């Protein structure tokens, strides 16, 4: 899986991968049933209530789609463009999409 390799990525805009970790952890998620937990829960509810239909669909798609499907969809778009550019035949397309899928699945 691609996610297993994230820890090996060298950050290029941060001093270290832990640069903001303490800040992020200090802001939640908070432990139930503390006052901080309830404040955070109501803040999320308030933000959710303000979402329009477009934002709700975007959020729901991100929640329900596996993380790797985005990679696969994006890769498929690149592969289609490469196929058009290079005027691939069916055999070449099959090989290209097969290898792309193997990469997306982390094989």
Secondary structure, 3 states (H helix, E strand, C coil): CHHHHHHHCCCCCCCCCCCCHHHHHHCCCCCCCCHHHHHHHHHHHHHHHCCCHHHHHHHHHHHHCCHHHHHHHHHHHHHHHHHHHHCCCHHHHHHHHHHHHHHHCCC
